[in-house]
């Protein structure tokens, strides 16, 4: 789930002009494909009220779009402003809206950063064009990077544009409402809070809010003893167990990379650890440094965010007011990856 990167760049910067500014072929290629992708969403969007009223809309889509209205009301009532988002619907007729691509050095957790004017740097990009993403992946791998690429169902333009509900956000199965609540609340967090050059904080905050606030929403919507709540918590528990295995592998590899072992020894040990991680965590892909950096970007400071939320009386209004007080100058350095101690200090301070 990407932050404001995709939409902001494509609408504020003319790709052809930027191609002259940038010396990097990958940044230029990224911008050239992003404009048409964002334009497709704009031209194919329809008001949700119109889609709901349309007799040709299937019952499942109609029910989930009605649910979006309930989620928006819940977010607004807790001072997570919807800011005009999720009032339009786009049927994409495909399974992903963009493709997440990230890269890392192979024997160090040092991500490649993509740098853009006005918005700063990002340790990932979101590609509308699958083949352009694959071209970039191949090029980076030839340069020696570990690269990960995966389909993404939703992303946010961070409040710069009015994001629509995408057909990719409406999943099948009995977990559709649970997923929808989580993803809408996650992306609305991006529409409200953005700290330039702090991707790990931004994404981890959104992950925490999406996970915790969806639980609160489901309790209010269906009741604390409902099947929706118990199923959601079971899913979160399974996800947490997988996260623990990812975190343990990250820690083990980090120690390995900083050790006095030879390059060959590090490569061999890395291969063994990653193979074990794939089996133990039951991953559908072969993990590498890039995917583990991506994991940390989206899943850091979780316990500390929960402490802050609890210290604020489990009151989202108070929690969000504390986050709103932050600015880029609040952080000791750019692109902090280890945000746990920073969030812990927030949790230890007075909650408004």
N, C-alpha and C positions, 0 to 999 in steps of 0.2 A: 504494500500500500504506500504510494509515493506522495511526498509533500508537494509544495507549490512549484517544483522545478519544471514539470512539463508545460503546464498552461501559461505560467508567468513568462517564461522565455519566449514562447512562440508568439505571444500577443504583444509583448513590449519591445521586442527586438526584431527587426527585419532580417531574416536569415541570410539573404544575399549580402547585406551590409556587414553582418557579423563575420561572414566567411572571409572578408578582407582583414578584419581585425585579428581574428584568431590565427595562430600559427599551427594549431593542432588540427589534423585532418579529422580526428574522431569527433571533436566538438562541432566542427563545421557540418559533418555528415549528420550528426545528431539533430542539429537545428533545422537542417533542410528537410528532414522527414517529419519533424514534430509539428510544423505549421499545418500541413494538410491533414494530419491526424486529428489535431484539435478542431480544425474547421469541420471535419466530418461530424464530430459530436454536436457542434453548434447547428449545423444544417439539418441534422436528422432528429433533433429533439422535439418533443411534443409536450404540452402541459399535462401534468399527471391527472388533473381533473378531467381532461378530455379523453385520456386513455382509459380511465376508470369508467367513464360514461359510454365509451365505444362498445357497441354490442359485439364487435369482432374480437374484443379482448378476452382471452381465456380466463377462467375463474381463478386460477392460481395467481396469475400476474395481477389481476384486479385486487385480490385479497392482500398480496404482499405490498402493493402500492398504497393501499389503505393503511397498512401497518406502518409504512414510512411516515404518514401523517401523524400517527400516534407517537412515533419515536421523536419526530421533530418537536412536537408539543412538549414531550418530556424533557428534551434537551433545553428548550427555551425556558421552561419553568425552573431549571437548575442553573441558569445563567451560562449555558453553553449555547451561545447565539447561533441560530441557523443561517443568518446573513443571506437569505435568499436562495440558499442551496436546497437541492432535492425537491424542487417544484416542477422539474421537467423530467421526461423519461426518454431514453434512447435505446432502441432495439438494435443491437449490433450484429446479430446473427453469427456470432463467433464466441469462443469460450474465454478469451482474454481481451482486455482493452489495451494493455501495454505489456512489454516484456522488461522485467527488472534485470539490469546488468551491472555487475560489480567486479572489481579485480583487486588482487592483493599480491604482494611479493610472495614467492613460494616458500621461503624459509624465514619469514617474519610476518607478523600481523601488522603490516603497513599497507593500508588501502591506497589505490590510485584515486586521486582527487580530480574531478572535473571542475574547472573554474569558469565562471561566467560573470560578466559585469552586472552590477546592481544587486545581485542576490548572493554572491559569494561562491563558495565551493561545496561540492557534494561528493560523498564516497560511493555514489551509484548514479545511474541514469535510467529513465523509463522510455522505452522505444515503442512507438506505434508500428513501425515497420519491422516485422520479424526478420526479414532477410538482411536489412541494414544492421540489425543487432547481431546477427550471426557473422556478418562480415567483420564487425568490430571485435567480436569475441575471438575470431580466428587471428585477426591482426594482433591483438593483445597477447594471445598465447604464443604467437611467433616471437614476440618481444620478451617472452619469459615470465609473463604474469600467470598466476592462478586466476581463472575466470569462472564466474557463475552466471547463469541466465535462467530465468523462470517466468512463467506466465503470471500476470497480475489481474485480478478481477475488478479492482477499484483503485482510484487515486484521487488526490485532492490538488486543486490549484491554489490552495492556501489562502482563500478569501479574495483572490484577485479576479476570479470569474465565478459565476453561479454554476456550481457543479450539478450535473443531472444525475438521476438514478440511472444506472446502466443495467441492461439485461443480464450482464455477467455477474451482477450483485444478487440476482434472484436465483438462488440455488434450488436444487431438487431435494427430495427427502423430507423427513419430519423435522430436520434441524434448520429449515430455511429462515424461520423468524429469529431464531437464536443467532444465526450468522448475520442476518441483516441488521439486527440491533447492534451487534458488535462493530460491524464495518462502518455503519453510518455514524456511530458515536466516535469511532476512531478518526474518521475523515473530518468530522466536524471539529475535532480538537485541532487539527491542522489549520482549519479555516479561522480559528480563533487565536492560536498561539504559534509564533514562528520566531526563533532566535537565529539570526544569520550565522552561518559557519558553525552550527552546533547540531549536526544531523543526529547524533546518538541521543542527545537530550530530546530533540523534537520527536523522533520516532518512538523512543521508549516511553515518553509521556503519553503519546497517542495510544500506544499498545496498552499501557496501564489503564487509561481512562476507558478505552473500548472494552477491555475485559471486565473491569470492576463495575462500570456504569451499566453495562448490559445486564449484569447480574441484578443490580438494583432495579433496573427497568422491568426485567422479567418478574421480579417479586411483586412489584406494583401492578403489573399487567395481569399476571396469572395467579399470584399467591405464593407464599413462601414454601408451601408443601406441594406445589404443582409438579407435574411431570416435566414441564418446560424448565423449571429451575433445577430440579435434580439431574436432568439430562445435561443441562448446560454445565453444571458443576462437575459432572463425571467427565465431560469432554475437556474441561479446563484442567482437571486433575491429570488426565492422560497427557495433555499438552505440557503441563508443568514437569512431569516425569521425563519427557523427551528433552525439555529445556535443561534439566539437571545434567543429563548425559552430554548434551552439547557443551554446556559450561565446563564440565569436567574435562572433556577432550580439549577445549580451548586452553584451559589452565595447563594441562599436561604438555601440549604442544608449545605453549609460550615458554615454559621452563626448558623444553628441549632446544628451542631456537636460541635461547640465551646461554646455553651450556657450552662447554669446551669441546663437544663432540665434533668430528670432522663433517664436512658437507655430505659425504657419502653416508655416514652413520645417521645423520639427521634425516636425509631423504628416505632411508630404509625404515627408520623408526616412525617417521611421519606416515608412510604408506601403511604400516601395520596398524597404527592407531586409528587412521581414518577408515580402514576396512572394518575394524572392530566397531567403530562408532556407527557405521551404516547398518550393521547387523543388530547391535544392541538397541539402537534408537528406532529401528525399523523404518529407515529412511527410503524414500522412493528414488533417491538420486545418490550419486557418489559425492560425499562432501569433500571440500578442499579449503584452503585458507580463505578464499573469497566468500564462500558460503558461511564459514564460521565468523568472519568479520561482519557479514550481513546479519547473522544471528545476534551478535553483540550490539549492533546498531539499533535493533528493534527490541531488545530484551534486557537492557541494563537498568540498574537502580530500581527494580520492581519492588523489592522488600522495603526500600527507603521511601518510595512513592506511597506505598500502603501505610507506612508509619506517618507520613505527612497527612494523608487522608484521615487517618484515625485521630491524629492530634487536632485536626480541624473539626472534630466531632462527627466524622463521617458525613459532613455537610459539603456538597459539591460547590455551593456558592462560595463558601469560605476558602475551599481548596483552590478554586480558580482565581480568586482574588490574590492569593499568595503567588500563583504562577504569573499573573499579569504584572506583578511588580518587578519581574526580571527583565533585563535588557542584555545586549551583548557584553556590556561592560561588567555585568555581574559574574562573568565566567573568567577564570584566571588565564585561560588560553583558548585558542580556536580549535575546533573539532576535537573536543575532549571525548575520548573513548571510555575512560574510566570515570563515570559520572556518579558512582555510588556514594563516595564521600561528599561530593557536592550536594546531592539530594539529601543526604543525611544531615548536613548542616541546615538545609531548609527546614527539615522536619524538626530540628532542635530549636528553631527560632519561633517567635510568637506568631500564631496564626490569626489573621484579621477576623 
